């Protein structure tokens, strides 16, 4: 997963969704990155909803009848900007 996210970063697939307060210095301003949806860009993430171990783990966390609605990733630097609810 980390390699795929790094590939997204290196390939310029992530979009800056920075909002006010997401980094006070210019070097941090482009650190609030998003890719939505992920599956069209990654065979790995596209396969997750069909992997028995993934489905089992998610079902244990939130219950049965799991359905993928949307896949996305946000990358923000630790301890910078405001949190999301």
PDB file with one MODEL, atoms N, CA, C and O in Angstrom:
MODEL        1
ATOM      1  N   UNK A   1       0.826  -1.182   0.000  1.00  0.00           N
ATOM      2  CA  UNK A   1       0.000   0.000   0.000  1.00  0.00           C
ATOM      3  C   UNK A   1       0.874   1.251   0.000  1.00  0.00           C
ATOM      4  O   UNK A   1       0.602   2.207  -0.727  1.00  0.00           O
ATOM      5  N   UNK A   2       1.923   1.239   0.818  1.00  0.00           N
ATOM      6  CA  UNK A   2       2.810   2.402   0.857  1.00  0.00           C
ATOM      7  C   UNK A   2       3.478   2.629  -0.496  1.00  0.00           C
ATOM      8  O   UNK A   2       3.631   3.772  -0.929  1.00  0.00           O
ATOM      9  N   UNK A   3       3.876   1.550  -1.164  1.00  0.00           N
ATOM     10  CA  UNK A   3       4.489   1.685  -2.484  1.00  0.00           C
ATOM     11  C   UNK A   3       3.506   2.274  -3.493  1.00  0.00           C
ATOM     12  O   UNK A   3       3.893   3.092  -4.328  1.00  0.00           O
ATOM     13  N   UNK A   4       2.251   1.871  -3.424  1.00  0.00           N
ATOM     14  CA  UNK A   4       1.248   2.405  -4.348  1.00  0.00           C
ATOM     15  C   UNK A   4       1.020   3.893  -4.088  1.00  0.00           C
ATOM     16  O   UNK A   4       0.936   4.683  -5.029  1.00  0.00           O
ATOM     17  N   UNK A   5       0.921   4.274  -2.824  1.00  0.00           N
ATOM     18  CA  UNK A   5       0.723   5.685  -2.507  1.00  0.00           C
ATOM     19  C   UNK A   5       1.938   6.499  -2.956  1.00  0.00           C
ATOM     20  O   UNK A   5       1.784   7.613  -3.458  1.00  0.00           O
ATOM     21  N   UNK A   6       3.131   5.957  -2.782  1.00  0.00           N
ATOM     22  CA  UNK A   6       4.337   6.637  -3.256  1.00  0.00           C
ATOM     23  C   UNK A   6       4.292   6.772  -4.789  1.00  0.00           C
ATOM     24  O   UNK A   6       4.686   7.804  -5.333  1.00  0.00           O
ATOM     25  N   UNK A   7       3.819   5.746  -5.469  1.00  0.00           N
ATOM     26  CA  UNK A   7       3.674   5.807  -6.922  1.00  0.00           C
ATOM     27  C   UNK A   7       2.682   6.900  -7.325  1.00  0.00           C
ATOM     28  O   UNK A   7       2.904   7.609  -8.307  1.00  0.00           O
ATOM     29  N   UNK A   8       1.589   7.037  -6.570  1.00  0.00           N
ATOM     30  CA  UNK A   8       0.633   8.117  -6.817  1.00  0.00           C
ATOM     31  C   UNK A   8       1.329   9.474  -6.708  1.00  0.00           C
ATOM     32  O   UNK A   8       1.158  10.350  -7.557  1.00  0.00           O
ATOM     33  N   UNK A   9       2.125   9.626  -5.634  1.00  0.00           N
ATOM     34  CA  UNK A   9       2.835  10.890  -5.417  1.00  0.00           C
ATOM     35  C   UNK A   9       3.807  11.171  -6.555  1.00  0.00           C
ATOM     36  O   UNK A   9       3.814  12.265  -7.118  1.00  0.00           O
ATOM     37  N   UNK A  10       4.627  10.179  -6.890  1.00  0.00           N
ATOM     38  CA  UNK A  10       5.636  10.361  -7.939  1.00  0.00           C
ATOM     39  C   UNK A  10       4.995  10.592  -9.315  1.00  0.00           C
ATOM     40  O   UNK A  10       5.564  11.290 -10.154  1.00  0.00           O
ATOM     41  N   UNK A  11       3.836  10.018  -9.542  1.00  0.00           N
ATOM     42  CA  UNK A  11       3.149  10.149 -10.820  1.00  0.00           C
ATOM     43  C   UNK A  11       2.294  11.397 -10.945  1.00  0.00           C
ATOM     44  O   UNK A  11       1.675  11.625 -11.985  1.00  0.00           O
ATOM     45  N   UNK A  12       2.252  12.207  -9.894  1.00  0.00           N
ATOM     46  CA  UNK A  12       1.468  13.430  -9.943  1.00  0.00           C
ATOM     47  C   UNK A  12      -0.031  13.208  -9.935  1.00  0.00           C
ATOM     48  O   UNK A  12      -0.786  14.041 -10.437  1.00  0.00           O
ATOM     49  N   UNK A  13      -0.471  12.086  -9.368  1.00  0.00           N
ATOM     50  CA  UNK A  13      -1.902  11.766  -9.352  1.00  0.00           C
ATOM     51  C   UNK A  13      -2.659  12.421  -8.203  1.00  0.00           C
ATOM     52  O   UNK A  13      -3.888  12.498  -8.227  1.00  0.00           O
ATOM     53  N   UNK A  14      -1.927  12.892  -7.198  1.00  0.00           N
ATOM     54  CA  UNK A  14      -2.567  13.487  -6.028  1.00  0.00           C
ATOM     55  C   UNK A  14      -2.831  14.972  -6.264  1.00  0.00           C
ATOM     56  O   UNK A  14      -2.005  15.674  -6.848  1.00  0.00           O
ATOM     57  N   UNK A  15      -3.972  15.435  -5.810  1.00  0.00           N
ATOM     58  CA  UNK A  15      -4.379  16.831  -5.997  1.00  0.00           C
ATOM     59  C   UNK A  15      -4.302  17.572  -4.667  1.00  0.00           C
ATOM     60  O   UNK A  15      -4.637  17.019  -3.620  1.00  0.00           O
ATOM     61  N   UNK A  16      -3.864  18.812  -4.714  1.00  0.00           N
ATOM     62  CA  UNK A  16      -3.770  19.640  -3.523  1.00  0.00           C
ATOM     63  C   UNK A  16      -5.181  20.104  -3.134  1.00  0.00           C
ATOM     64  O   UNK A  16      -5.836  20.820  -3.892  1.00  0.00           O
ATOM     65  N   UNK A  17      -5.637  19.694  -1.961  1.00  0.00           N
ATOM     66  CA  UNK A  17      -6.945  20.113  -1.464  1.00  0.00           C
ATOM     67  C   UNK A  17      -6.774  20.935  -0.189  1.00  0.00           C
ATOM     68  O   UNK A  17      -7.613  20.911   0.711  1.00  0.00           O
ATOM     69  N   UNK A  18      -5.659  21.662  -0.144  1.00  0.00           N
ATOM     70  CA  UNK A  18      -5.336  22.474   1.032  1.00  0.00           C
ATOM     71  C   UNK A  18      -6.423  23.505   1.279  1.00  0.00           C
ATOM     72  O   UNK A  18      -6.946  24.117   0.349  1.00  0.00           O
ATOM     73  N   UNK A  19      -6.750  23.684   2.548  1.00  0.00           N
ATOM     74  CA  UNK A  19      -7.678  24.729   2.959  1.00  0.00           C
ATOM     75  C   UNK A  19      -6.963  25.645   3.942  1.00  0.00           C
ATOM     76  O   UNK A  19      -5.858  25.327   4.383  1.00  0.00           O
ATOM     77  N   UNK A  20      -7.550  26.737   4.283  1.00  0.00           N
ATOM     78  CA  UNK A  20      -6.943  27.678   5.213  1.00  0.00           C
ATOM     79  C   UNK A  20      -6.606  26.967   6.519  1.00  0.00           C
ATOM     80  O   UNK A  20      -7.444  26.274   7.095  1.00  0.00           O
ATOM     81  N   UNK A  21      -5.377  27.146   6.975  1.00  0.00           N
ATOM     82  CA  UNK A  21      -4.928  26.501   8.204  1.00  0.00           C
ATOM     83  C   UNK A  21      -4.180  25.203   7.975  1.00  0.00           C
ATOM     84  O   UNK A  21      -3.663  24.624   8.930  1.00  0.00           O
ATOM     85  N   UNK A  22      -4.106  24.730   6.748  1.00  0.00           N
ATOM     86  CA  UNK A  22      -3.397  23.487   6.436  1.00  0.00           C
ATOM     87  C   UNK A  22      -1.933  23.744   6.116  1.00  0.00           C
ATOM     88  O   UNK A  22      -1.460  23.416   5.028  1.00  0.00           O
ATOM     89  N   UNK A  23      -1.238  24.315   7.043  1.00  0.00           N
ATOM     90  CA  UNK A  23       0.192  24.572   6.846  1.00  0.00           C
ATOM     91  C   UNK A  23       0.445  26.060   6.752  1.00  0.00           C
ATOM     92  O   UNK A  23      -0.035  26.738   5.844  1.00  0.00           O
ATOM     93  N   UNK A  24       1.192  26.541   7.688  1.00  0.00           N
ATOM     94  CA  UNK A  24       1.423  27.971   7.772  1.00  0.00           C
ATOM     95  C   UNK A  24       2.594  28.417   6.907  1.00  0.00           C
ATOM     96  O   UNK A  24       2.713  29.604   6.604  1.00  0.00           O
ATOM     97  N   UNK A  25       3.450  27.503   6.508  1.00  0.00           N
ATOM     98  CA  UNK A  25       4.608  27.881   5.714  1.00  0.00           C
ATOM     99  C   UNK A  25       4.454  27.328   4.303  1.00  0.00           C
ATOM    100  O   UNK A  25       3.834  26.281   4.116  1.00  0.00           O
ATOM    101  N   UNK A  26       5.008  28.014   3.312  1.00  0.00           N
ATOM    102  CA  UNK A  26       4.859  27.551   1.921  1.00  0.00           C
ATOM    103  C   UNK A  26       5.325  26.117   1.699  1.00  0.00           C
ATOM    104  O   UNK A  26       4.766  25.418   0.854  1.00  0.00           O
ATOM    105  N   UNK A  27       6.334  25.665   2.436  1.00  0.00           N
ATOM    106  CA  UNK A  27       6.820  24.300   2.220  1.00  0.00           C
ATOM    107  C   UNK A  27       5.804  23.246   2.637  1.00  0.00           C
ATOM    108  O   UNK A  27       5.888  22.102   2.191  1.00  0.00           O
ATOM    109  N   UNK A  28       4.849  23.608   3.481  1.00  0.00           N
ATOM    110  CA  UNK A  28       3.845  22.648   3.943  1.00  0.00           C
ATOM    111  C   UNK A  28       2.529  22.766   3.172  1.00  0.00           C
ATOM    112  O   UNK A  28       1.664  21.899   3.293  1.00  0.00           O
ATOM    113  N   UNK A  29       2.370  23.827   2.385  1.00  0.00           N
ATOM    114  CA  UNK A  29       1.080  24.086   1.758  1.00  0.00           C
ATOM    115  C   UNK A  29       0.651  23.013   0.781  1.00  0.00           C
ATOM    116  O   UNK A  29      -0.550  22.806   0.609  1.00  0.00           O
ATOM    117  N   UNK A  30       1.570  22.323   0.137  1.00  0.00           N
ATOM    118  CA  UNK A  30       1.182  21.314  -0.844  1.00  0.00           C
ATOM    119  C   UNK A  30       1.170  19.918  -0.234  1.00  0.00           C
ATOM    120  O   UNK A  30       1.208  18.923  -0.959  1.00  0.00           O
ATOM    121  N   UNK A  31       1.117  19.839   1.082  1.00  0.00           N
ATOM    122  CA  UNK A  31       1.160  18.553   1.754  1.00  0.00           C
ATOM    123  C   UNK A  31      -0.214  17.955   2.006  1.00  0.00           C
ATOM    124  O   UNK A  31      -0.291  16.801   2.427  1.00  0.00           O
ATOM    125  N   UNK A  32      -1.293  18.675   1.773  1.00  0.00           N
ATOM    126  CA  UNK A  32      -2.637  18.149   1.980  1.00  0.00           C
ATOM    127  C   UNK A  32      -3.139  17.617   0.635  1.00  0.00           C
ATOM    128  O   UNK A  32      -3.808  18.322  -0.120  1.00  0.00           O
ATOM    129  N   UNK A  33      -2.801  16.361   0.357  1.00  0.00           N
ATOM    130  CA  UNK A  33      -3.026  15.789  -0.959  1.00  0.00           C
ATOM    131  C   UNK A  33      -4.142  14.757  -0.940  1.00  0.00           C
ATOM    132  O   UNK A  33      -4.360  14.086   0.069  1.00  0.00           O
ATOM    133  N   UNK A  34      -4.854  14.632  -2.066  1.00  0.00           N
ATOM    134  CA  UNK A  34      -5.974  13.699  -2.164  1.00  0.00           C
ATOM    135  C   UNK A  34      -5.979  13.025  -3.533  1.00  0.00           C
ATOM    136  O   UNK A  34      -5.614  13.619  -4.547  1.00  0.00           O
ATOM    137  N   UNK A  35      -6.404  11.773  -3.526  1.00  0.00           N
ATOM    138  CA  UNK A  35      -6.732  11.070  -4.768  1.00  0.00           C
ATOM    139  C   UNK A  35      -8.068  10.374  -4.546  1.00  0.00           C
ATOM    140  O   UNK A  35      -8.214   9.554  -3.640  1.00  0.00           O
ATOM    141  N   UNK A  36      -9.030  10.712  -5.380  1.00  0.00           N
ATOM    142  CA  UNK A  36     -10.373  10.157  -5.256  1.00  0.00           C
ATOM    143  C   UNK A  36     -10.995  10.099  -6.649  1.00  0.00           C
ATOM    144  O   UNK A  36     -11.129  11.137  -7.297  1.00  0.00           O
ATOM    145  N   UNK A  37     -11.365   8.953  -7.113  1.00  0.00           N
ATOM    146  CA  UNK A  37     -11.188   7.626  -6.547  1.00  0.00           C
ATOM    147  C   UNK A  37      -9.792   7.071  -6.858  1.00  0.00           C
ATOM    148  O   UNK A  37      -9.108   7.548  -7.763  1.00  0.00           O
ATOM    149  N   UNK A  38      -9.390   6.066  -6.099  1.00  0.00           N
ATOM    150  CA  UNK A  38      -8.079   5.444  -6.276  1.00  0.00           C
ATOM    151  C   UNK A  38      -8.111   4.275  -7.250  1.00  0.00           C
ATOM    152  O   UNK A  38      -7.169   4.092  -8.020  1.00  0.00           O
ATOM    153  N   UNK A  39      -9.168   3.486  -7.232  1.00  0.00           N
ATOM    154  CA  UNK A  39      -9.179   2.221  -7.972  1.00  0.00           C
ATOM    155  C   UNK A  39      -8.902   2.338  -9.474  1.00  0.00           C
ATOM    156  O   UNK A  39      -8.298   1.421 -10.031  1.00  0.00           O
ATOM    157  N   UNK A  40      -9.310   3.415 -10.164  1.00  0.00           N
ATOM    158  CA  UNK A  40      -8.961   3.481 -11.584  1.00  0.00           C
ATOM    159  C   UNK A  40      -7.452   3.620 -11.832  1.00  0.00           C
ATOM    160  O   UNK A  40      -6.979   3.388 -12.945  1.00  0.00           O
ATOM    161  N   UNK A  41      -6.709   3.995 -10.801  1.00  0.00           N
ATOM    162  CA  UNK A  41      -5.277   4.232 -10.929  1.00  0.00           C
ATOM    163  C   UNK A  41      -4.429   3.110 -10.340  1.00  0.00           C
ATOM    164  O   UNK A  41      -3.202   3.157 -10.426  1.00  0.00           O
ATOM    165  N   UNK A  42      -5.065   2.098  -9.741  1.00  0.00           N
ATOM    166  CA  UNK A  42      -4.305   1.082  -9.024  1.00  0.00           C
ATOM    167  C   UNK A  42      -5.006  -0.273  -9.053  1.00  0.00           C
ATOM    168  O   UNK A  42      -6.137  -0.413  -8.587  1.00  0.00           O
ATOM    169  N   UNK A  43      -4.324  -1.254  -9.602  1.00  0.00           N
ATOM    170  CA  UNK A  43      -4.873  -2.619  -9.581  1.00  0.00           C
ATOM    171  C   UNK A  43      -4.962  -3.140  -8.152  1.00  0.00           C
ATOM    172  O   UNK A  43      -5.879  -3.892  -7.821  1.00  0.00           O
ATOM    173  N   UNK A  44      -4.010  -2.742  -7.300  1.00  0.00           N
ATOM    174  CA  UNK A  44      -4.017  -3.187  -5.902  1.00  0.00           C
ATOM    175  C   UNK A  44      -5.280  -2.705  -5.189  1.00  0.00           C
ATOM    176  O   UNK A  44      -6.015  -3.507  -4.613  1.00  0.00           O
ATOM    177  N   UNK A  45      -5.531  -1.400  -5.229  1.00  0.00           N
ATOM    178  CA  UNK A  45      -6.699  -0.869  -4.538  1.00  0.00           C
ATOM    179  C   UNK A  45      -8.006  -1.325  -5.184  1.00  0.00           C
ATOM    180  O   UNK A  45      -9.024  -1.453  -4.504  1.00  0.00           O
ATOM    181  N   UNK A  46      -7.980  -1.567  -6.477  1.00  0.00           N
ATOM    182  CA  UNK A  46      -9.169  -2.080  -7.157  1.00  0.00           C
ATOM    183  C   UNK A  46      -9.497  -3.498  -6.689  1.00  0.00           C
ATOM    184  O   UNK A  46     -10.664  -3.888  -6.666  1.00  0.00           O
ATOM    185  N   UNK A  47      -8.469  -4.272  -6.316  1.00  0.00           N
ATOM    186  CA  UNK A  47      -8.670  -5.662  -5.889  1.00  0.00           C
ATOM    187  C   UNK A  47      -9.104  -5.795  -4.429  1.00  0.00           C
ATOM    188  O   UNK A  47      -9.692  -6.813  -4.064  1.00  0.00           O
ATOM    189  N   UNK A  48      -8.834  -4.808  -3.594  1.00  0.00           N
ATOM    190  CA  UNK A  48      -9.136  -4.929  -2.167  1.00  0.00           C
ATOM    191  C   UNK A  48     -10.571  -5.355  -1.853  1.00  0.00           C
ATOM    192  O   UNK A  48     -10.750  -6.229  -1.005  1.00  0.00           O
ATOM    193  N   UNK A  49     -11.602  -4.790  -2.484  1.00  0.00           N
ATOM    194  CA  UNK A  49     -12.972  -5.171  -2.128  1.00  0.00           C
ATOM    195  C   UNK A  49     -13.305  -6.637  -2.429  1.00  0.00           C
ATOM    196  O   UNK A  49     -14.323  -7.152  -1.966  1.00  0.00           O
ATOM    197  N   UNK A  50     -12.455  -7.297  -3.194  1.00  0.00           N
ATOM    198  CA  UNK A  50     -12.707  -8.693  -3.567  1.00  0.00           C
ATOM    199  C   UNK A  50     -11.797  -9.670  -2.825  1.00  0.00           C
ATOM    200  O   UNK A  50     -11.886 -10.880  -3.030  1.00  0.00           O
ATOM    201  N   UNK A  51     -10.920  -9.143  -1.962  1.00  0.00           N
ATOM    202  CA  UNK A  51     -10.007  -9.977  -1.204  1.00  0.00           C
ATOM    203  C   UNK A  51     -10.698 -10.456   0.072  1.00  0.00           C
ATOM    204  O   UNK A  51     -11.197  -9.650   0.857  1.00  0.00           O
ATOM    205  N   UNK A  52     -10.723 -11.770   0.269  1.00  0.00           N
ATOM    206  CA  UNK A  52     -11.437 -12.361   1.409  1.00  0.00           C
ATOM    207  C   UNK A  52     -10.949 -11.818   2.749  1.00  0.00           C
ATOM    208  O   UNK A  52     -11.757 -11.539   3.635  1.00  0.00           O
ATOM    209  N   UNK A  53      -9.638 -11.667   2.906  1.00  0.00           N
ATOM    210  CA  UNK A  53      -9.088 -11.160   4.176  1.00  0.00           C
ATOM    211  C   UNK A  53      -9.506  -9.716   4.427  1.00  0.00           C
ATOM    212  O   UNK A  53      -9.810  -9.349   5.562  1.00  0.00           O
ATOM    213  N   UNK A  54      -9.524  -8.899   3.388  1.00  0.00           N
ATOM    214  CA  UNK A  54      -9.936  -7.503   3.531  1.00  0.00           C
ATOM    215  C   UNK A  54     -11.411  -7.424   3.895  1.00  0.00           C
ATOM    216  O   UNK A  54     -11.787  -6.701   4.818  1.00  0.00           O
ATOM    217  N   UNK A  55     -12.245  -8.161   3.176  1.00  0.00           N
ATOM    218  CA  UNK A  55     -13.687  -8.155   3.451  1.00  0.00           C
ATOM    219  C   UNK A  55     -13.964  -8.642   4.868  1.00  0.00           C
ATOM    220  O   UNK A  55     -14.806  -8.077   5.565  1.00  0.00           O
ATOM    221  N   UNK A  56     -13.265  -9.681   5.296  1.00  0.00           N
ATOM    222  CA  UNK A  56     -13.440 -10.212   6.650  1.00  0.00           C
ATOM    223  C   UNK A  56     -13.045  -9.179   7.708  1.00  0.00           C
ATOM    224  O   UNK A  56     -13.766  -8.983   8.687  1.00  0.00           O
ATOM    225  N   UNK A  57     -11.908  -8.526   7.511  1.00  0.00           N
ATOM    226  CA  UNK A  57     -11.449  -7.528   8.483  1.00  0.00           C
ATOM    227  C   UNK A  57     -12.416  -6.347   8.573  1.00  0.00           C
ATOM    228  O   UNK A  57     -12.731  -5.884   9.669  1.00  0.00           O
ATOM    229  N   UNK A  58     -12.884  -5.865   7.434  1.00  0.00           N
ATOM    230  CA  UNK A  58     -13.817  -4.740   7.435  1.00  0.00           C
ATOM    231  C   UNK A  58     -15.148  -5.158   8.055  1.00  0.00           C
ATOM    232  O   UNK A  58     -15.753  -4.387   8.800  1.00  0.00           O
ATOM    233  N   UNK A  59     -15.603  -6.363   7.754  1.00  0.00           N
ATOM    234  CA  UNK A  59     -16.856  -6.862   8.341  1.00  0.00           C
ATOM    235  C   UNK A  59     -16.760  -6.957   9.855  1.00  0.00           C
ATOM    236  O   UNK A  59     -17.727  -6.659  10.557  1.00  0.00           O
ATOM    237  N   UNK A  60     -15.603  -7.369  10.365  1.00  0.00           N
ATOM    238  CA  UNK A  60     -15.415  -7.444  11.809  1.00  0.00           C
ATOM    239  C   UNK A  60     -15.456  -6.059  12.443  1.00  0.00           C
ATOM    240  O   UNK A  60     -15.896  -5.904  13.582  1.00  0.00           O
ATOM    241  N   UNK A  61     -15.000  -5.061  11.707  1.00  0.00           N
ATOM    242  CA  UNK A  61     -14.983  -3.700  12.243  1.00  0.00           C
ATOM    243  C   UNK A  61     -16.345  -3.024  12.191  1.00  0.00           C
ATOM    244  O   UNK A  61     -16.739  -2.366  13.154  1.00  0.00           O
ATOM    245  N   UNK A  62     -17.075  -3.174  11.084  1.00  0.00           N
ATOM    246  CA  UNK A  62     -18.315  -2.406  10.925  1.00  0.00           C
ATOM    247  C   UNK A  62     -19.553  -3.250  10.672  1.00  0.00           C
ATOM    248  O   UNK A  62     -20.646  -2.707  10.510  1.00  0.00           O
ATOM    249  N   UNK A  63     -19.401  -4.571  10.636  1.00  0.00           N
ATOM    250  CA  UNK A  63     -20.550  -5.446  10.435  1.00  0.00           C
ATOM    251  C   UNK A  63     -20.606  -6.003   9.025  1.00  0.00           C
ATOM    252  O   UNK A  63     -19.847  -5.605   8.142  1.00  0.00           O
ATOM    253  N   UNK A  64     -21.529  -6.936   8.842  1.00  0.00           N
ATOM    254  CA  UNK A  64     -21.680  -7.596   7.544  1.00  0.00           C
ATOM    255  C   UNK A  64     -22.361  -6.686   6.524  1.00  0.00           C
ATOM    256  O   UNK A  64     -22.731  -5.551   6.824  1.00  0.00           O
ATOM    257  N   UNK A  65     -22.511  -7.210   5.328  1.00  0.00           N
ATOM    258  CA  UNK A  65     -23.106  -6.484   4.195  1.00  0.00           C
ATOM    259  C   UNK A  65     -22.267  -5.261   3.825  1.00  0.00           C
ATOM    260  O   UNK A  65     -22.793  -4.164   3.638  1.00  0.00           O
ATOM    261  N   UNK A  66     -20.975  -5.467   3.724  1.00  0.00           N
ATOM    262  CA  UNK A  66     -20.052  -4.395   3.377  1.00  0.00           C
ATOM    263  C   UNK A  66     -20.118  -4.136   1.879  1.00  0.00           C
ATOM    264  O   UNK A  66     -20.060  -5.069   1.077  1.00  0.00           O
ATOM    265  N   UNK A  67     -20.239  -2.868   1.506  1.00  0.00           N
ATOM    266  CA  UNK A  67     -20.265  -2.460   0.110  1.00  0.00           C
ATOM    267  C   UNK A  67     -19.305  -1.279  -0.057  1.00  0.00           C
ATOM    268  O   UNK A  67     -19.366  -0.311   0.701  1.00  0.00           O
ATOM    269  N   UNK A  68     -18.426  -1.365  -1.046  1.00  0.00           N
ATOM    270  CA  UNK A  68     -17.536  -0.248  -1.331  1.00  0.00           C
ATOM    271  C   UNK A  68     -18.328   0.864  -1.997  1.00  0.00           C
ATOM    272  O   UNK A  68     -18.946   0.665  -3.044  1.00  0.00           O
ATOM    273  N   UNK A  69     -18.303   2.023  -1.386  1.00  0.00           N
ATOM    274  CA  UNK A  69     -18.997   3.177  -1.958  1.00  0.00           C
ATOM    275  C   UNK A  69     -18.014   4.099  -2.678  1.00  0.00           C
ATOM    276  O   UNK A  69     -18.308   4.582  -3.771  1.00  0.00           O
ATOM    277  N   UNK A  70     -16.856   4.345  -2.076  1.00  0.00           N
ATOM    278  CA  UNK A  70     -15.868   5.252  -2.637  1.00  0.00           C
ATOM    279  C   UNK A  70     -14.518   4.942  -2.017  1.00  0.00           C
ATOM    280  O   UNK A  70     -14.434   4.658  -0.822  1.00  0.00           O
ATOM    281  N   UNK A  71     -13.464   4.993  -2.814  1.00  0.00           N
ATOM    282  CA  UNK A  71     -12.119   4.810  -2.279  1.00  0.00           C
ATOM    283  C   UNK A  71     -11.323   6.082  -2.525  1.00  0.00           C
ATOM    284  O   UNK A  71     -11.307   6.621  -3.632  1.00  0.00           O
ATOM    285  N   UNK A  72     -10.664   6.549  -1.472  1.00  0.00           N
ATOM    286  CA  UNK A  72      -9.873   7.760  -1.589  1.00  0.00           C
ATOM    287  C   UNK A  72      -8.760   7.756  -0.560  1.00  0.00           C
ATOM    288  O   UNK A  72      -8.816   7.026   0.429  1.00  0.00           O
ATOM    289  N   UNK A  73      -7.749   8.574  -0.800  1.00  0.00           N
ATOM    290  CA  UNK A  73      -6.641   8.711   0.123  1.00  0.00           C
ATOM    291  C   UNK A  73      -6.371  10.202   0.334  1.00  0.00           C
ATOM    292  O   UNK A  73      -6.399  10.991  -0.610  1.00  0.00           O
ATOM    293  N   UNK A  74      -6.108  10.570   1.589  1.00  0.00           N
ATOM    294  CA  UNK A  74      -5.660  11.915   1.951  1.00  0.00           C
ATOM    295  C   UNK A  74      -4.290  11.790   2.587  1.00  0.00           C
ATOM    296  O   UNK A  74      -4.072  10.920   3.430  1.00  0.00           O
ATOM    297  N   UNK A  75      -3.373  12.645   2.192  1.00  0.00           N
ATOM    298  CA  UNK A  75      -2.047  12.680   2.800  1.00  0.00           C
ATOM    299  C   UNK A  75      -1.817  14.062   3.374  1.00  0.00           C
ATOM    300  O   UNK A  75      -1.796  15.054   2.646  1.00  0.00           O
ATOM    301  N   UNK A  76      -1.643  14.122   4.707  1.00  0.00           N
ATOM    302  CA  UNK A  76      -1.391  15.382   5.392  1.00  0.00           C
ATOM    303  C   UNK A  76      -0.192  15.179   6.307  1.00  0.00           C
ATOM    304  O   UNK A  76      -0.026  14.099   6.876  1.00  0.00           O
ATOM    305  N   UNK A  77       0.641  16.198   6.457  1.00  0.00           N
ATOM    306  CA  UNK A  77       1.761  16.068   7.389  1.00  0.00           C
ATOM    307  C   UNK A  77       1.250  16.029   8.823  1.00  0.00           C
ATOM    308  O   UNK A  77       0.271  16.697   9.160  1.00  0.00           O
ATOM    309  N   UNK A  78       1.911  15.251   9.658  1.00  0.00           N
ATOM    310  CA  UNK A  78       1.521  15.146  11.063  1.00  0.00           C
ATOM    311  C   UNK A  78       1.684  16.488  11.772  1.00  0.00           C
ATOM    312  O   UNK A  78       2.642  17.223  11.531  1.00  0.00           O
ATOM    313  N   UNK A  79       0.736  16.791  12.644  1.00  0.00           N
ATOM    314  CA  UNK A  79       0.785  17.973  13.509  1.00  0.00           C
ATOM    315  C   UNK A  79       0.737  19.293  12.759  1.00  0.00           C
ATOM    316  O   UNK A  79       1.199  20.304  13.289  1.00  0.00           O
ATOM    317  N   UNK A  80       0.193  19.324  11.540  1.00  0.00           N
ATOM    318  CA  UNK A  80       0.051  20.558  10.789  1.00  0.00           C
ATOM    319  C   UNK A  80      -1.378  20.680  10.302  1.00  0.00           C
ATOM    320  O   UNK A  80      -2.000  19.689   9.920  1.00  0.00           O
ATOM    321  N   UNK A  81      -1.891  21.885  10.317  1.00  0.00           N
ATOM    322  CA  UNK A  81      -3.245  22.123   9.838  1.00  0.00           C
ATOM    323  C   UNK A  81      -4.281  21.665  10.857  1.00  0.00           C
ATOM    324  O   UNK A  81      -3.953  21.270  11.976  1.00  0.00           O
ATOM    325  N   UNK A  82      -5.522  21.729  10.442  1.00  0.00           N
ATOM    326  CA  UNK A  82      -6.606  21.335  11.320  1.00  0.00           C
ATOM    327  C   UNK A  82      -7.061  19.920  10.996  1.00  0.00           C
ATOM    328  O   UNK A  82      -6.924  19.461   9.862  1.00  0.00           O
ATOM    329  N   UNK A  83      -7.595  19.243  11.979  1.00  0.00           N
ATOM    330  CA  UNK A  83      -8.083  17.884  11.784  1.00  0.00           C
ATOM    331  C   UNK A  83      -9.413  17.877  11.056  1.00  0.00           C
ATOM    332  O   UNK A  83     -10.044  18.918  10.875  1.00  0.00           O
ATOM    333  N   UNK A  84      -9.826  16.702  10.645  1.00  0.00           N
ATOM    334  CA  UNK A  84     -11.126  16.568   9.993  1.00  0.00           C
ATOM    335  C   UNK A  84     -12.011  15.718  10.885  1.00  0.00           C
ATOM    336  O   UNK A  84     -11.536  14.830  11.593  1.00  0.00           O
ATOM    337  N   UNK A  85     -13.297  16.002  10.840  1.00  0.00           N
ATOM    338  CA  UNK A  85     -14.225  15.244  11.683  1.00  0.00           C
ATOM    339  C   UNK A  85     -14.921  14.182  10.871  1.00  0.00           C
ATOM    340  O   UNK A  85     -15.743  13.437  11.405  1.00  0.00           O
TER     341      UNK A  85
ENDMDL
END
